[in-house]
Amino acid sequence: MKKLSVKKGAECMACLQCVAACSEAFFKEFHQDLSCIQIIEKNGAAKPMTCIQCGKCAKVCESGAITQNPKTGVYMINKKLCTSCGKCVEACPMKVMVAPKADSPAAKCIACGICVKACPMEILEIVEK
């Protein structure tokens, strides 16, 4: 399974370059709420929160819009099937699903690597698990 991961022992400086790269790539604007990677504060340190590809979003999707790619293991959203109900956002344990706006689909990490390339500290990576 392909997924975005934070390198062990790596320290994030909370520059938000990964957040900006994600939101700009998929929504053409920098807005922290439009990023599929989030930086939170935990025990006084910045911690990147990433999609763990657990599939909880797919389990609650009543329209069947979220399915797992059999080749990569990545959960993807079919924008044509998404009803913008937001149940996937509520179910995400990592709180990294992008909430849908009216009449637009939700969004999630597809392990594309845009944030990895943007990180000046090189703490992010795409791994096969």
C-alpha positions as CSV (number, residue, x, y, z in Angstrom):
1,M,0.0,0.0,0.0
2,K,1.2,3.4,-1.0
3,K,0.9,6.2,1.6
4,L,2.3,9.5,2.8
5,S,4.4,9.2,5.9
6,V,6.5,11.3,8.2
7,K,10.1,10.0,8.6
8,K,10.9,8.6,12.0
9,G,12.6,11.1,14.3
10,A,12.0,14.0,11.9
11,E,11.1,17.4,13.3
12,C,8.6,19.6,11.5
13,M,9.3,23.4,11.7
14,A,5.6,24.2,10.8
15,C,6.5,26.3,7.8
16,L,3.3,25.1,6.1
17,Q,4.9,24.6,2.7
18,C,3.4,21.2,2.5
19,V,0.0,22.5,3.4
20,A,0.3,25.3,0.8
21,A,1.5,22.9,-1.9
22,C,-1.5,20.6,-1.4
23,S,-4.2,23.3,-1.3
24,E,-2.7,25.1,-4.2
25,A,-2.4,22.0,-6.3
26,F,-5.9,20.8,-5.8
27,F,-7.9,24.0,-5.1
28,K,-5.7,26.7,-6.8
29,E,-5.5,28.7,-3.5
30,F,-3.6,28.6,-0.3
31,H,-6.0,27.9,2.5
32,Q,-5.1,25.6,5.4
33,D,-8.6,24.1,5.5
34,L,-8.2,23.0,1.8
35,S,-5.2,20.8,2.4
36,C,-5.1,17.1,2.8
37,I,-2.1,17.4,5.2
38,Q,-2.5,19.3,8.4
39,I,0.1,20.5,10.9
40,I,-1.0,20.4,14.6
41,E,0.7,21.2,17.8
42,K,1.4,18.2,20.0
43,N,3.4,18.3,23.2
44,G,4.9,21.6,22.2
45,A,6.1,20.4,18.8
46,A,4.7,20.7,15.3
47,K,3.3,17.4,14.0
48,P,2.2,16.7,10.4
49,M,-1.1,14.8,10.3
50,T,-1.4,12.6,7.2
51,C,-3.9,10.1,5.8
52,I,-3.2,6.6,7.0
53,Q,-5.3,5.1,4.2
54,C,-7.4,3.3,6.8
55,G,-10.6,3.2,4.7
56,K,-13.0,4.5,7.4
57,C,-14.1,7.2,5.0
58,A,-15.0,4.5,2.4
59,K,-17.0,2.5,5.0
60,V,-19.3,5.4,5.8
61,C,-19.7,6.6,2.2
62,E,-23.3,5.8,1.4
63,S,-22.9,6.6,-2.3
64,G,-20.0,4.3,-2.8
65,A,-17.9,7.3,-4.0
66,I,-14.7,6.2,-2.0
67,T,-13.0,3.1,-3.2
68,Q,-9.6,1.6,-2.7
69,N,-7.3,1.4,-5.8
70,P,-6.4,-2.3,-6.0
71,K,-2.9,-1.6,-7.4
72,T,-1.8,1.1,-4.9
73,G,-4.0,0.6,-1.9
74,V,-4.9,4.3,-1.9
75,Y,-8.5,5.3,-1.2
76,M,-9.8,7.6,-3.9
77,I,-13.0,9.7,-4.2
78,N,-15.0,9.5,-7.4
79,K,-16.1,13.1,-7.7
80,K,-19.1,12.2,-9.9
81,L,-20.5,9.9,-7.2
82,C,-19.8,12.1,-4.2
83,T,-23.0,13.6,-2.8
84,S,-21.1,16.1,-0.5
85,C,-22.7,14.8,2.6
86,G,-19.5,15.1,4.7
87,K,-19.8,11.8,6.5
88,C,-16.3,10.8,5.4
89,V,-14.9,14.0,6.9
90,E,-16.6,13.2,10.2
91,A,-15.2,9.6,10.1
92,C,-11.6,10.5,9.4
93,P,-9.6,9.6,12.5
94,M,-6.7,11.9,11.4
95,K,-8.9,14.9,10.6
96,V,-7.3,15.3,7.1
97,M,-10.3,15.0,4.8
98,V,-11.2,18.3,3.2
99,A,-14.8,19.1,3.8
100,P,-17.0,19.5,0.8
101,K,-18.4,22.9,-0.1
102,A,-22.0,23.0,-1.3
103,D,-22.3,21.0,-4.5
104,S,-18.6,20.0,-4.6
105,P,-17.0,16.7,-3.6
106,A,-14.9,16.0,-0.5
107,A,-11.1,15.6,-1.0
108,K,-8.5,13.4,0.5
109,C,-4.8,12.5,0.2
110,I,-4.0,10.4,-2.8
111,A,-0.3,10.0,-2.0
112,C,0.7,12.2,-5.0
113,G,3.9,13.5,-3.4
114,I,3.3,17.2,-4.0
115,C,3.8,17.9,-0.3
116,V,6.9,15.8,-0.1
117,K,8.5,17.9,-2.8
118,A,7.5,21.1,-1.1
119,C,8.9,20.2,2.4
120,P,12.2,22.1,2.9
121,M,13.1,19.8,5.9
122,E,12.6,16.7,3.7
123,I,10.6,15.0,6.5
124,L,7.8,13.6,4.4
125,E,7.9,10.6,2.1
126,I,5.7,8.3,0.1
127,V,6.2,4.7,1.3
128,E,5.0,1.3,0.4
129,K,3.6,-0.6,3.4
